[in-house]
Amino acid sequence: MKDHTRHPSHQNIVARLKRAQGHLLGTIAMIEAERSCADIAQQLHAIEKAITNAKKALIHDHIDFCLEAQLDSDPAPAKRAIAETKLISKYL
């Protein structure tokens, strides 16, 4: 059985989250410096998108790494279900 803690995408996801963390700290500084609400809102939107994309990448990696790896030799129905799950996850 695979070690489910060592996913191929985790390094990339950590990098995404660290970038979001940097943007968050910058946004806090913007608020403390009394920057415009429009600038702050734009940064918050970018942070939110970065976290959402990291979450989607994690979910897709889980599907690929944990679920697809466990399929047997005739996996057609399960592969269709996995493809549908990936499609639906874009609405998370």
PyMOL Python script that loads the backbone (N, CA, C, O; Angstrom):
from pymol import cmd

cmd.read_pdbstr("""\
ATOM      1  N   MET A   1       0.841  -1.188   0.000  1.00  0.00           N
ATOM      2  CA  MET A   1       0.000   0.000   0.000  1.00  0.00           C
ATOM      3  C   MET A   1       0.883   1.247   0.000  1.00  0.00           C
ATOM      4  O   MET A   1       1.921   1.278   0.661  1.00  0.00           O
ATOM      5  N   LYS A   2       0.472   2.262  -0.735  1.00  0.00           N
ATOM      6  CA  LYS A   2       1.244   3.495  -0.829  1.00  0.00           C
ATOM      7  C   LYS A   2       1.147   4.289   0.462  1.00  0.00           C
ATOM      8  O   LYS A   2       0.170   4.210   1.207  1.00  0.00           O
ATOM      9  N   ASP A   3       2.195   5.053   0.689  1.00  0.00           N
ATOM     10  CA  ASP A   3       2.181   6.004   1.793  1.00  0.00           C
ATOM     11  C   ASP A   3       1.328   7.192   1.346  1.00  0.00           C
ATOM     12  O   ASP A   3       1.740   7.956   0.473  1.00  0.00           O
ATOM     13  N   HIS A   4       0.154   7.348   1.934  1.00  0.00           N
ATOM     14  CA  HIS A   4      -0.795   8.379   1.486  1.00  0.00           C
ATOM     15  C   HIS A   4      -0.439   9.775   1.975  1.00  0.00           C
ATOM     16  O   HIS A   4      -1.185  10.723   1.732  1.00  0.00           O
ATOM     17  N   THR A   5       0.684   9.914   2.656  1.00  0.00           N
ATOM     18  CA  THR A   5       1.088  11.247   3.075  1.00  0.00           C
ATOM     19  C   THR A   5       2.069  11.873   2.090  1.00  0.00           C
ATOM     20  O   THR A   5       2.359  13.064   2.200  1.00  0.00           O
ATOM     21  N   ARG A   6       2.584  11.113   1.136  1.00  0.00           N
ATOM     22  CA  ARG A   6       3.592  11.619   0.212  1.00  0.00           C
ATOM     23  C   ARG A   6       3.017  11.735  -1.189  1.00  0.00           C
ATOM     24  O   ARG A   6       3.335  10.938  -2.071  1.00  0.00           O
ATOM     25  N   HIS A   7       2.190  12.708  -1.381  1.00  0.00           N
ATOM     26  CA  HIS A   7       1.568  12.937  -2.678  1.00  0.00           C
ATOM     27  C   HIS A   7       2.511  13.737  -3.569  1.00  0.00           C
ATOM     28  O   HIS A   7       3.257  14.584  -3.080  1.00  0.00           O
ATOM     29  N   PRO A   8       2.482  13.476  -4.860  1.00  0.00           N
ATOM     30  CA  PRO A   8       3.360  14.202  -5.790  1.00  0.00           C
ATOM     31  C   PRO A   8       3.142  15.709  -5.790  1.00  0.00           C
ATOM     32  O   PRO A   8       4.093  16.461  -6.005  1.00  0.00           O
ATOM     33  N   SER A   9       1.937  16.161  -5.560  1.00  0.00           N
ATOM     34  CA  SER A   9       1.642  17.597  -5.673  1.00  0.00           C
ATOM     35  C   SER A   9       1.829  18.368  -4.373  1.00  0.00           C
ATOM     36  O   SER A   9       1.709  19.593  -4.373  1.00  0.00           O
ATOM     37  N   HIS A  10       2.114  17.700  -3.284  1.00  0.00           N
ATOM     38  CA  HIS A  10       2.167  18.413  -2.002  1.00  0.00           C
ATOM     39  C   HIS A  10       3.188  19.549  -2.004  1.00  0.00           C
ATOM     40  O   HIS A  10       2.922  20.611  -1.442  1.00  0.00           O
ATOM     41  N   GLN A  11       4.340  19.348  -2.617  1.00  0.00           N
ATOM     42  CA  GLN A  11       5.355  20.405  -2.658  1.00  0.00           C
ATOM     43  C   GLN A  11       4.810  21.635  -3.381  1.00  0.00           C
ATOM     44  O   GLN A  11       5.029  22.764  -2.942  1.00  0.00           O
ATOM     45  N   ASN A  12       4.100  21.416  -4.491  1.00  0.00           N
ATOM     46  CA  ASN A  12       3.513  22.520  -5.243  1.00  0.00           C
ATOM     47  C   ASN A  12       2.413  23.203  -4.431  1.00  0.00           C
ATOM     48  O   ASN A  12       2.295  24.429  -4.454  1.00  0.00           O
ATOM     49  N   ILE A  13       1.624  22.432  -3.730  1.00  0.00           N
ATOM     50  CA  ILE A  13       0.540  23.000  -2.918  1.00  0.00           C
ATOM     51  C   ILE A  13       1.113  23.837  -1.780  1.00  0.00           C
ATOM     52  O   ILE A  13       0.601  24.916  -1.482  1.00  0.00           O
ATOM     53  N   VAL A  14       2.169  23.348  -1.146  1.00  0.00           N
ATOM     54  CA  VAL A  14       2.816  24.121  -0.084  1.00  0.00           C
ATOM     55  C   VAL A  14       3.334  25.443  -0.646  1.00  0.00           C
ATOM     56  O   VAL A  14       3.191  26.485  -0.007  1.00  0.00           O
ATOM     57  N   ALA A  15       3.932  25.408  -1.833  1.00  0.00           N
ATOM     58  CA  ALA A  15       4.425  26.645  -2.455  1.00  0.00           C
ATOM     59  C   ALA A  15       3.283  27.619  -2.712  1.00  0.00           C
ATOM     60  O   ALA A  15       3.424  28.819  -2.478  1.00  0.00           O
ATOM     61  N   ARG A  16       2.151  27.106  -3.195  1.00  0.00           N
ATOM     62  CA  ARG A  16       0.983  27.968  -3.431  1.00  0.00           C
ATOM     63  C   ARG A  16       0.514  28.614  -2.135  1.00  0.00           C
ATOM     64  O   ARG A  16       0.223  29.809  -2.098  1.00  0.00           O
ATOM     65  N   LEU A  17       0.445  27.819  -1.077  1.00  0.00           N
ATOM     66  CA  LEU A  17      -0.039  28.331   0.205  1.00  0.00           C
ATOM     67  C   LEU A  17       0.938  29.335   0.814  1.00  0.00           C
ATOM     68  O   LEU A  17       0.516  30.302   1.449  1.00  0.00           O
ATOM     69  N   LYS A  18       2.218  29.116   0.627  1.00  0.00           N
ATOM     70  CA  LYS A  18       3.200  30.081   1.133  1.00  0.00           C
ATOM     71  C   LYS A  18       3.094  31.407   0.392  1.00  0.00           C
ATOM     72  O   LYS A  18       3.236  32.471   0.995  1.00  0.00           O
ATOM     73  N   ARG A  19       2.844  31.346  -0.927  1.00  0.00           N
ATOM     74  CA  ARG A  19       2.627  32.589  -1.674  1.00  0.00           C
ATOM     75  C   ARG A  19       1.382  33.301  -1.146  1.00  0.00           C
ATOM     76  O   ARG A  19       1.390  34.517  -0.958  1.00  0.00           O
ATOM     77  N   ALA A  20       0.316  32.541  -0.908  1.00  0.00           N
ATOM     78  CA  ALA A  20      -0.916  33.125  -0.366  1.00  0.00           C
ATOM     79  C   ALA A  20      -0.648  33.728   1.013  1.00  0.00           C
ATOM     80  O   ALA A  20      -1.174  34.791   1.343  1.00  0.00           O
ATOM     81  N   GLN A  21       0.161  33.056   1.802  1.00  0.00           N
ATOM     82  CA  GLN A  21       0.517  33.575   3.131  1.00  0.00           C
ATOM     83  C   GLN A  21       1.240  34.916   3.007  1.00  0.00           C
ATOM     84  O   GLN A  21       0.963  35.850   3.759  1.00  0.00           O
ATOM     85  N   GLY A  22       2.153  35.001   2.067  1.00  0.00           N
ATOM     86  CA  GLY A  22       2.861  36.263   1.840  1.00  0.00           C
ATOM     87  C   GLY A  22       1.911  37.370   1.418  1.00  0.00           C
ATOM     88  O   GLY A  22       2.022  38.507   1.878  1.00  0.00           O
ATOM     89  N   HIS A  23       0.976  37.029   0.538  1.00  0.00           N
ATOM     90  CA  HIS A  23      -0.017  38.015   0.103  1.00  0.00           C
ATOM     91  C   HIS A  23      -0.916  38.427   1.265  1.00  0.00           C
ATOM     92  O   HIS A  23      -1.303  39.591   1.373  1.00  0.00           O
ATOM     93  N   LEU A  24      -1.246  37.479   2.126  1.00  0.00           N
ATOM     94  CA  LEU A  24      -2.085  37.795   3.281  1.00  0.00           C
ATOM     95  C   LEU A  24      -1.369  38.768   4.215  1.00  0.00           C
ATOM     96  O   LEU A  24      -1.957  39.740   4.690  1.00  0.00           O
ATOM     97  N   LEU A  25      -0.108  38.493   4.465  1.00  0.00           N
ATOM     98  CA  LEU A  25       0.657  39.409   5.323  1.00  0.00           C
ATOM     99  C   LEU A  25       0.748  40.798   4.691  1.00  0.00           C
ATOM    100  O   LEU A  25       0.665  41.809   5.387  1.00  0.00           O
ATOM    101  N   GLY A  26       0.918  40.840   3.375  1.00  0.00           N
ATOM    102  CA  GLY A  26       0.945  42.112   2.671  1.00  0.00           C
ATOM    103  C   GLY A  26      -0.382  42.841   2.756  1.00  0.00           C
ATOM    104  O   GLY A  26      -0.428  44.065   2.875  1.00  0.00           O
ATOM    105  N   THR A  27      -1.457  42.074   2.694  1.00  0.00           N
ATOM    106  CA  THR A  27      -2.790  42.670   2.776  1.00  0.00           C
ATOM    107  C   THR A  27      -3.045  43.241   4.163  1.00  0.00           C
ATOM    108  O   THR A  27      -3.642  44.309   4.303  1.00  0.00           O
ATOM    109  N   ILE A  28      -2.594  42.530   5.180  1.00  0.00           N
ATOM    110  CA  ILE A  28      -2.724  43.057   6.550  1.00  0.00           C
ATOM    111  C   ILE A  28      -1.970  44.377   6.667  1.00  0.00           C
ATOM    112  O   ILE A  28      -2.457  45.333   7.271  1.00  0.00           O
ATOM    113  N   ALA A  29      -0.778  44.417   6.082  1.00  0.00           N
ATOM    114  CA  ALA A  29       0.006  45.656   6.105  1.00  0.00           C
ATOM    115  C   ALA A  29      -0.725  46.767   5.351  1.00  0.00           C
ATOM    116  O   ALA A  29      -0.691  47.927   5.763  1.00  0.00           O
ATOM    117  N   MET A  30      -1.391  46.407   4.240  1.00  0.00           N
ATOM    118  CA  MET A  30      -2.160  47.399   3.483  1.00  0.00           C
ATOM    119  C   MET A  30      -3.279  47.984   4.343  1.00  0.00           C
ATOM    120  O   MET A  30      -3.518  49.192   4.322  1.00  0.00           O
ATOM    121  N   ILE A  31      -3.951  47.139   5.087  1.00  0.00           N
ATOM    122  CA  ILE A  31      -5.050  47.606   5.954  1.00  0.00           C
ATOM    123  C   ILE A  31      -4.490  48.524   7.033  1.00  0.00           C
ATOM    124  O   ILE A  31      -5.046  49.588   7.306  1.00  0.00           O
ATOM    125  N   GLU A  32      -3.387  48.103   7.642  1.00  0.00           N
ATOM    126  CA  GLU A  32      -2.778  48.922   8.697  1.00  0.00           C
ATOM    127  C   GLU A  32      -2.267  50.259   8.156  1.00  0.00           C
ATOM    128  O   GLU A  32      -2.220  51.253   8.881  1.00  0.00           O
ATOM    129  N   ALA A  33      -1.885  50.274   6.874  1.00  0.00           N
ATOM    130  CA  ALA A  33      -1.415  51.518   6.248  1.00  0.00           C
ATOM    131  C   ALA A  33      -2.569  52.341   5.682  1.00  0.00           C
ATOM    132  O   ALA A  33      -2.353  53.385   5.067  1.00  0.00           O
ATOM    133  N   GLU A  34      -3.789  51.866   5.893  1.00  0.00           N
ATOM    134  CA  GLU A  34      -4.999  52.547   5.443  1.00  0.00           C
ATOM    135  C   GLU A  34      -5.034  52.755   3.935  1.00  0.00           C
ATOM    136  O   GLU A  34      -5.391  53.829   3.449  1.00  0.00           O
ATOM    137  N   ARG A  35      -4.656  51.706   3.203  1.00  0.00           N
ATOM    138  CA  ARG A  35      -4.742  51.744   1.740  1.00  0.00           C
ATOM    139  C   ARG A  35      -6.206  51.704   1.324  1.00  0.00           C
ATOM    140  O   ARG A  35      -7.086  51.465   2.150  1.00  0.00           O
ATOM    141  N   SER A  36      -6.457  51.933   0.067  1.00  0.00           N
ATOM    142  CA  SER A  36      -7.846  52.006  -0.398  1.00  0.00           C
ATOM    143  C   SER A  36      -8.541  50.652  -0.270  1.00  0.00           C
ATOM    144  O   SER A  36      -7.921  49.595  -0.387  1.00  0.00           O
ATOM    145  N   CYS A  37      -9.825  50.720  -0.030  1.00  0.00           N
ATOM    146  CA  CYS A  37     -10.631  49.499   0.091  1.00  0.00           C
ATOM    147  C   CYS A  37     -10.596  48.693  -1.202  1.00  0.00           C
ATOM    148  O   CYS A  37     -10.595  47.462  -1.167  1.00  0.00           O
ATOM    149  N   ALA A  38     -10.568  49.376  -2.337  1.00  0.00           N
ATOM    150  CA  ALA A  38     -10.533  48.671  -3.620  1.00  0.00           C
ATOM    151  C   ALA A  38      -9.246  47.857  -3.751  1.00  0.00           C
ATOM    152  O   ALA A  38      -9.284  46.715  -4.209  1.00  0.00           O
ATOM    153  N   ASP A  39      -8.106  48.431  -3.353  1.00  0.00           N
ATOM    154  CA  ASP A  39      -6.837  47.709  -3.418  1.00  0.00           C
ATOM    155  C   ASP A  39      -6.845  46.504  -2.475  1.00  0.00           C
ATOM    156  O   ASP A  39      -6.378  45.419  -2.823  1.00  0.00           O
ATOM    157  N   ILE A  40      -7.376  46.717  -1.296  1.00  0.00           N
ATOM    158  CA  ILE A  40      -7.436  45.640  -0.301  1.00  0.00           C
ATOM    159  C   ILE A  40      -8.364  44.524  -0.783  1.00  0.00           C
ATOM    160  O   ILE A  40      -8.031  43.344  -0.674  1.00  0.00           O
ATOM    161  N   ALA A  41      -9.505  44.896  -1.304  1.00  0.00           N
ATOM    162  CA  ALA A  41     -10.456  43.898  -1.814  1.00  0.00           C
ATOM    163  C   ALA A  41      -9.833  43.090  -2.945  1.00  0.00           C
ATOM    164  O   ALA A  41     -10.033  41.878  -3.025  1.00  0.00           O
ATOM    165  N   GLN A  42      -9.088  43.745  -3.810  1.00  0.00           N
ATOM    166  CA  GLN A  42      -8.424  43.044  -4.906  1.00  0.00           C
ATOM    167  C   GLN A  42      -7.432  42.014  -4.358  1.00  0.00           C
ATOM    168  O   GLN A  42      -7.369  40.887  -4.850  1.00  0.00           O
ATOM    169  N   GLN A  43      -6.669  42.397  -3.354  1.00  0.00           N
ATOM    170  CA  GLN A  43      -5.710  41.467  -2.763  1.00  0.00           C
ATOM    171  C   GLN A  43      -6.420  40.313  -2.067  1.00  0.00           C
ATOM    172  O   GLN A  43      -5.985  39.166  -2.172  1.00  0.00           O
ATOM    173  N   LEU A  44      -7.495  40.601  -1.366  1.00  0.00           N
ATOM    174  CA  LEU A  44      -8.252  39.532  -0.692  1.00  0.00           C
ATOM    175  C   LEU A  44      -8.823  38.549  -1.712  1.00  0.00           C
ATOM    176  O   LEU A  44      -8.839  37.340  -1.479  1.00  0.00           O
ATOM    177  N   HIS A  45      -9.284  39.070  -2.826  1.00  0.00           N
ATOM    178  CA  HIS A  45      -9.796  38.202  -3.893  1.00  0.00           C
ATOM    179  C   HIS A  45      -8.678  37.282  -4.408  1.00  0.00           C
ATOM    180  O   HIS A  45      -8.902  36.090  -4.615  1.00  0.00           O
ATOM    181  N   ALA A  46      -7.493  37.830  -4.612  1.00  0.00           N
ATOM    182  CA  ALA A  46      -6.362  37.030  -5.091  1.00  0.00           C
ATOM    183  C   ALA A  46      -5.978  35.957  -4.079  1.00  0.00           C
ATOM    184  O   ALA A  46      -5.656  34.831  -4.461  1.00  0.00           O
ATOM    185  N   ILE A  47      -6.011  36.293  -2.804  1.00  0.00           N
ATOM    186  CA  ILE A  47      -5.697  35.318  -1.755  1.00  0.00           C
ATOM    187  C   ILE A  47      -6.733  34.199  -1.748  1.00  0.00           C
ATOM    188  O   ILE A  47      -6.393  33.019  -1.666  1.00  0.00           O
ATOM    189  N   GLU A  48      -7.986  34.586  -1.834  1.00  0.00           N
ATOM    190  CA  GLU A  48      -9.072  33.599  -1.851  1.00  0.00           C
ATOM    191  C   GLU A  48      -8.920  32.644  -3.034  1.00  0.00           C
ATOM    192  O   GLU A  48      -9.076  31.434  -2.873  1.00  0.00           O
ATOM    193  N   LYS A  49      -8.618  33.172  -4.217  1.00  0.00           N
ATOM    194  CA  LYS A  49      -8.439  32.331  -5.410  1.00  0.00           C
ATOM    195  C   LYS A  49      -7.242  31.390  -5.231  1.00  0.00           C
ATOM    196  O   LYS A  49      -7.305  30.223  -5.618  1.00  0.00           O
ATOM    197  N   ALA A  50      -6.166  31.893  -4.652  1.00  0.00           N
ATOM    198  CA  ALA A  50      -4.974  31.072  -4.448  1.00  0.00           C
ATOM    199  C   ALA A  50      -5.276  29.898  -3.521  1.00  0.00           C
ATOM    200  O   ALA A  50      -4.837  28.777  -3.775  1.00  0.00           O
ATOM    201  N   ILE A  51      -6.012  30.149  -2.462  1.00  0.00           N
ATOM    202  CA  ILE A  51      -6.360  29.082  -1.521  1.00  0.00           C
ATOM    203  C   ILE A  51      -7.336  28.099  -2.164  1.00  0.00           C
ATOM    204  O   ILE A  51      -7.200  26.888  -1.989  1.00  0.00           O
ATOM    205  N   THR A  52      -8.309  28.607  -2.900  1.00  0.00           N
ATOM    206  CA  THR A  52      -9.250  27.742  -3.608  1.00  0.00           C
ATOM    207  C   THR A  52      -8.523  26.850  -4.603  1.00  0.00           C
ATOM    208  O   THR A  52      -8.822  25.659  -4.693  1.00  0.00           O
ATOM    209  N   ASN A  53      -7.573  27.403  -5.351  1.00  0.00           N
ATOM    210  CA  ASN A  53      -6.825  26.607  -6.316  1.00  0.00           C
ATOM    211  C   ASN A  53      -5.952  25.565  -5.630  1.00  0.00           C
ATOM    212  O   ASN A  53      -5.784  24.461  -6.147  1.00  0.00           O
ATOM    213  N   ALA A  54      -5.396  25.901  -4.475  1.00  0.00           N
ATOM    214  CA  ALA A  54      -4.614  24.918  -3.710  1.00  0.00           C
ATOM    215  C   ALA A  54      -5.519  23.782  -3.236  1.00  0.00           C
ATOM    216  O   ALA A  54      -5.135  22.613  -3.268  1.00  0.00           O
ATOM    217  N   LYS A  55      -6.710  24.138  -2.803  1.00  0.00           N
ATOM    218  CA  LYS A  55      -7.665  23.117  -2.346  1.00  0.00           C
ATOM    219  C   LYS A  55      -8.062  22.198  -3.495  1.00  0.00           C
ATOM    220  O   LYS A  55      -8.112  20.980  -3.324  1.00  0.00           O
ATOM    221  N   LYS A  56      -8.341  22.766  -4.652  1.00  0.00           N
ATOM    222  CA  LYS A  56      -8.697  21.951  -5.816  1.00  0.00           C
ATOM    223  C   LYS A  56      -7.545  21.037  -6.214  1.00  0.00           C
ATOM    224  O   LYS A  56      -7.757  19.865  -6.528  1.00  0.00           O
ATOM    225  N   ALA A  57      -6.331  21.569  -6.199  1.00  0.00           N
ATOM    226  CA  ALA A  57      -5.170  20.750  -6.552  1.00  0.00           C
ATOM    227  C   ALA A  57      -5.020  19.591  -5.574  1.00  0.00           C
ATOM    228  O   ALA A  57      -4.698  18.474  -5.980  1.00  0.00           O
ATOM    229  N   LEU A  58      -5.250  19.849  -4.294  1.00  0.00           N
ATOM    230  CA  LEU A  58      -5.166  18.791  -3.286  1.00  0.00           C
ATOM    231  C   LEU A  58      -6.230  17.727  -3.520  1.00  0.00           C
ATOM    232  O   LEU A  58      -5.942  16.533  -3.434  1.00  0.00           O
ATOM    233  N   ILE A  59      -7.453  18.149  -3.814  1.00  0.00           N
ATOM    234  CA  ILE A  59      -8.544  17.196  -4.051  1.00  0.00           C
ATOM    235  C   ILE A  59      -8.269  16.374  -5.305  1.00  0.00           C
ATOM    236  O   ILE A  59      -8.458  15.158  -5.296  1.00  0.00           O
ATOM    237  N   HIS A  60      -7.828  17.016  -6.378  1.00  0.00           N
ATOM    238  CA  HIS A  60      -7.524  16.273  -7.607  1.00  0.00           C
ATOM    239  C   HIS A  60      -6.377  15.312  -7.388  1.00  0.00           C
ATOM    240  O   HIS A  60      -6.398  14.196  -7.909  1.00  0.00           O
ATOM    241  N   ASP A  61      -5.368  15.724  -6.621  1.00  0.00           N
ATOM    242  CA  ASP A  61      -4.251  14.835  -6.337  1.00  0.00           C
ATOM    243  C   ASP A  61      -4.717  13.653  -5.513  1.00  0.00           C
ATOM    244  O   ASP A  61      -4.271  12.528  -5.740  1.00  0.00           O
ATOM    245  N   HIS A  62      -5.603  13.888  -4.563  1.00  0.00           N
ATOM    246  CA  HIS A  62      -6.138  12.784  -3.766  1.00  0.00           C
ATOM    247  C   HIS A  62      -6.851  11.784  -4.662  1.00  0.00           C
ATOM    248  O   HIS A  62      -6.684  10.573  -4.517  1.00  0.00           O
ATOM    249  N   ILE A  63      -7.641  12.299  -5.582  1.00  0.00           N
ATOM    250  CA  ILE A  63      -8.349  11.410  -6.511  1.00  0.00           C
ATOM    251  C   ILE A  63      -7.345  10.609  -7.334  1.00  0.00           C
ATOM    252  O   ILE A  63      -7.467   9.390  -7.452  1.00  0.00           O
ATOM    253  N   ASP A  64      -6.363  11.289  -7.896  1.00  0.00           N
ATOM    254  CA  ASP A  64      -5.369  10.610  -8.733  1.00  0.00           C
ATOM    255  C   ASP A  64      -4.505   9.656  -7.931  1.00  0.00           C
ATOM    256  O   ASP A  64      -4.296   8.512  -8.336  1.00  0.00           O
ATOM    257  N   PHE A  65      -4.013  10.109  -6.822  1.00  0.00           N
ATOM    258  CA  PHE A  65      -3.014   9.359  -6.074  1.00  0.00           C
ATOM    259  C   PHE A  65      -3.628   8.275  -5.195  1.00  0.00           C
ATOM    260  O   PHE A  65      -3.091   7.171  -5.110  1.00  0.00           O
ATOM    261  N   CYS A  66      -4.726   8.574  -4.554  1.00  0.00           N
ATOM    262  CA  CYS A  66      -5.309   7.627  -3.591  1.00  0.00           C
ATOM    263  C   CYS A  66      -6.378   6.737  -4.207  1.00  0.00           C
ATOM    264  O   CYS A  66      -6.408   5.534  -3.945  1.00  0.00           O
ATOM    265  N   LEU A  67      -7.250   7.308  -5.015  1.00  0.00           N
ATOM    266  CA  LEU A  67      -8.366   6.532  -5.534  1.00  0.00           C
ATOM    267  C   LEU A  67      -8.012   5.760  -6.798  1.00  0.00           C
ATOM    268  O   LEU A  67      -8.250   4.555  -6.876  1.00  0.00           O
ATOM    269  N   GLU A  68      -7.439   6.454  -7.799  1.00  0.00           N
ATOM    270  CA  GLU A  68      -7.125   5.768  -9.048  1.00  0.00           C
ATOM    271  C   GLU A  68      -6.095   4.674  -8.840  1.00  0.00           C
ATOM    272  O   GLU A  68      -6.118   3.664  -9.543  1.00  0.00           O
ATOM    273  N   ALA A  69      -5.202   4.852  -7.899  1.00  0.00           N
ATOM    274  CA  ALA A  69      -4.168   3.851  -7.639  1.00  0.00           C
ATOM    275  C   ALA A  69      -4.759   2.555  -7.108  1.00  0.00           C
ATOM    276  O   ALA A  69      -4.107   1.513  -7.173  1.00  0.00           O
ATOM    277  N   GLN A  70      -5.957   2.597  -6.592  1.00  0.00           N
ATOM    278  CA  GLN A  70      -6.581   1.419  -6.003  1.00  0.00           C
ATOM    279  C   GLN A  70      -7.524   0.681  -6.954  1.00  0.00           C
ATOM    280  O   GLN A  70      -8.148  -0.304  -6.559  1.00  0.00           O
ATOM    281  N   LEU A  71      -7.636   1.144  -8.204  1.00  0.00           N
ATOM    282  CA  LEU A  71      -8.562   0.512  -9.140  1.00  0.00           C
ATOM    283  C   LEU A  71      -8.023  -0.814  -9.648  1.00  0.00           C
ATOM    284  O   LEU A  71      -6.810  -0.992  -9.769  1.00  0.00           O
ATOM    285  N   ASP A  72      -8.911  -1.735  -9.943  1.00  0.00           N
ATOM    286  CA  ASP A  72      -8.525  -3.048 -10.464  1.00  0.00           C
ATOM    287  C   ASP A  72      -8.343  -3.003 -11.975  1.00  0.00           C
ATOM    288  O   ASP A  72      -8.314  -1.921 -12.562  1.00  0.00           O
ATOM    289  N   SER A  73      -8.220  -4.147 -12.602  1.00  0.00           N
ATOM    290  CA  SER A  73      -7.901  -4.228 -14.030  1.00  0.00           C
ATOM    291  C   SER A  73      -9.034  -3.766 -14.945  1.00  0.00           C
ATOM    292  O   SER A  73      -8.755  -3.387 -16.082  1.00  0.00           O
ATOM    293  N   ASP A  74     -10.303  -3.777 -14.510  1.00  0.00           N
ATOM    294  CA  ASP A  74     -11.415  -3.315 -15.343  1.00  0.00           C
ATOM    295  C   ASP A  74     -12.075  -2.113 -14.664  1.00  0.00           C
ATOM    296  O   ASP A  74     -13.167  -2.232 -14.108  1.00  0.00           O
ATOM    297  N   PRO A  75     -11.408  -0.959 -14.712  1.00  0.00           N
ATOM    298  CA  PRO A  75     -11.849   0.180 -13.919  1.00  0.00           C
ATOM    299  C   PRO A  75     -12.756   1.174 -14.618  1.00  0.00           C
ATOM    300  O   PRO A  75     -12.947   2.275 -14.102  1.00  0.00           O
ATOM    301  N   ALA A  76     -13.324   0.840 -15.766  1.00  0.00           N
ATOM    302  CA  ALA A  76     -14.074   1.827 -16.554  1.00  0.00           C
ATOM    303  C   ALA A  76     -15.145   2.575 -15.758  1.00  0.00           C
ATOM    304  O   ALA A  76     -15.154   3.806 -15.794  1.00  0.00           O
ATOM    305  N   PRO A  77     -16.049   1.899 -15.041  1.00  0.00           N
ATOM    306  CA  PRO A  77     -17.076   2.657 -14.295  1.00  0.00           C
ATOM    307  C   PRO A  77     -16.473   3.556 -13.214  1.00  0.00           C
ATOM    308  O   PRO A  77     -16.924   4.684 -13.018  1.00  0.00           O
ATOM    309  N   ALA A  78     -15.474   3.065 -12.527  1.00  0.00           N
ATOM    310  CA  ALA A  78     -14.853   3.868 -11.473  1.00  0.00           C
ATOM    311  C   ALA A  78     -14.130   5.064 -12.077  1.00  0.00           C
ATOM    312  O   ALA A  78     -14.171   6.159 -11.516  1.00  0.00           O
ATOM    313  N   LYS A  79     -13.470   4.869 -13.211  1.00  0.00           N
ATOM    314  CA  LYS A  79     -12.764   5.989 -13.857  1.00  0.00           C
ATOM    315  C   LYS A  79     -13.760   7.072 -14.291  1.00  0.00           C
ATOM    316  O   LYS A  79     -13.459   8.262 -14.197  1.00  0.00           O
ATOM    317  N   ARG A  80     -14.940   6.665 -14.763  1.00  0.00           N
ATOM    318  CA  ARG A  80     -15.962   7.652 -15.138  1.00  0.00           C
ATOM    319  C   ARG A  80     -16.414   8.420 -13.897  1.00  0.00           C
ATOM    320  O   ARG A  80     -16.589   9.638 -13.946  1.00  0.00           O
ATOM    321  N   ALA A  81     -16.599   7.716 -12.798  1.00  0.00           N
ATOM    322  CA  ALA A  81     -17.016   8.375 -11.561  1.00  0.00           C
ATOM    323  C   ALA A  81     -15.940   9.338 -11.075  1.00  0.00           C
ATOM    324  O   ALA A  81     -16.255  10.421 -10.581  1.00  0.00           O
ATOM    325  N   ILE A  82     -14.684   8.956 -11.209  1.00  0.00           N
ATOM    326  CA  ILE A  82     -13.587   9.827 -10.807  1.00  0.00           C
ATOM    327  C   ILE A  82     -13.552  11.065 -11.695  1.00  0.00           C
ATOM    328  O   ILE A  82     -13.368  12.176 -11.198  1.00  0.00           O
ATOM    329  N   ALA A  83     -13.725  10.888 -12.997  1.00  0.00           N
ATOM    330  CA  ALA A  83     -13.736  12.026 -13.923  1.00  0.00           C
ATOM    331  C   ALA A  83     -14.864  12.991 -13.581  1.00  0.00           C
ATOM    332  O   ALA A  83     -14.676  14.207 -13.625  1.00  0.00           O
ATOM    333  N   GLU A  84     -16.044  12.454 -13.237  1.00  0.00           N
ATOM    334  CA  GLU A  84     -17.173  13.305 -12.865  1.00  0.00           C
ATOM    335  C   GLU A  84     -16.880  14.050 -11.554  1.00  0.00           C
ATOM    336  O   GLU A  84     -17.250  15.215 -11.403  1.00  0.00           O
ATOM    337  N   THR A  85     -16.218  13.376 -10.616  1.00  0.00           N
ATOM    338  CA  THR A  85     -15.874  14.006  -9.343  1.00  0.00           C
ATOM    339  C   THR A  85     -14.907  15.157  -9.583  1.00  0.00           C
ATOM    340  O   THR A  85     -15.047  16.221  -8.980  1.00  0.00           O
ATOM    341  N   LYS A  86     -13.928  14.955 -10.458  1.00  0.00           N
ATOM    342  CA  LYS A  86     -12.997  16.041 -10.789  1.00  0.00           C
ATOM    343  C   LYS A  86     -13.741  17.218 -11.400  1.00  0.00           C
ATOM    344  O   LYS A  86     -13.467  18.373 -11.077  1.00  0.00           O
ATOM    345  N   LEU A  87     -14.686  16.916 -12.285  1.00  0.00           N
ATOM    346  CA  LEU A  87     -15.449  17.983 -12.932  1.00  0.00           C
ATOM    347  C   LEU A  87     -16.265  18.753 -11.897  1.00  0.00           C
ATOM    348  O   LEU A  87     -16.288  19.984 -11.910  1.00  0.00           O
ATOM    349  N   ILE A  88     -16.918  18.044 -11.023  1.00  0.00           N
ATOM    350  CA  ILE A  88     -17.747  18.686  -9.992  1.00  0.00           C
ATOM    351  C   ILE A  88     -16.911  19.505  -9.032  1.00  0.00           C
ATOM    352  O   ILE A  88     -17.368  20.536  -8.539  1.00  0.00           O
ATOM    353  N   SER A  89     -15.682  19.060  -8.756  1.00  0.00           N
ATOM    354  CA  SER A  89     -14.858  19.742  -7.754  1.00  0.00           C
ATOM    355  C   SER A  89     -14.504  21.175  -8.164  1.00  0.00           C
ATOM    356  O   SER A  89     -14.099  21.975  -7.321  1.00  0.00           O
ATOM    357  N   LYS A  90     -14.654  21.501  -9.447  1.00  0.00           N
ATOM    358  CA  LYS A  90     -14.354  22.884  -9.830  1.00  0.00           C
ATOM    359  C   LYS A  90     -15.365  23.858  -9.243  1.00  0.00           C
ATOM    360  O   LYS A  90     -15.134  25.067  -9.247  1.00  0.00           O
ATOM    361  N   TYR A  91     -16.471  23.351  -8.744  1.00  0.00           N
ATOM    362  CA  TYR A  91     -17.485  24.211  -8.126  1.00  0.00           C
ATOM    363  C   TYR A  91     -17.297  24.341  -6.622  1.00  0.00           C
ATOM    364  O   TYR A  91     -18.123  24.965  -5.955  1.00  0.00           O
ATOM    365  N   LEU A  92     -16.250  23.777  -6.083  1.00  0.00           N
ATOM    366  CA  LEU A  92     -16.003  23.872  -4.634  1.00  0.00           C
ATOM    367  C   LEU A  92     -15.783  25.308  -4.210  1.00  0.00           C
ATOM    368  O   LEU A  92     -15.562  25.575  -3.029  1.00  0.00           O
TER     369      LEU A  92
END
""", "prot")
cmd.dss("prot")
cmd.show_as("cartoon", "prot")
cmd.util.cbc("prot")
cmd.orient("prot")
